[in-house]
Amino acid sequence: MKITKEIVVNDCIRMYPKTIGVFTQFKIDSCCGGAVSIEDAARRDGAPLDGLLSALEDAASK
């Protein structure tokens, strides 16, 4: 499954546990703020969406 900007942060972590480090690296609040889409979380926390998605894909494929 491809990681898309529409996936909820908590669902992404549940499906691909290795992505939690990426969310931490990009300073995405995946604990209390993980109930929103990756796109919304990136916007909220000031992370570059394209870079985040690329890093998530990389982590999930390992």
Secondary structure, 3 states (H helix, E strand, C coil): CCCCCCCEHHHHHHHCHHHHHHHHHCCCCCCCCCCCEHHHHHHHHCCCHHHHHHHHHHHHCC
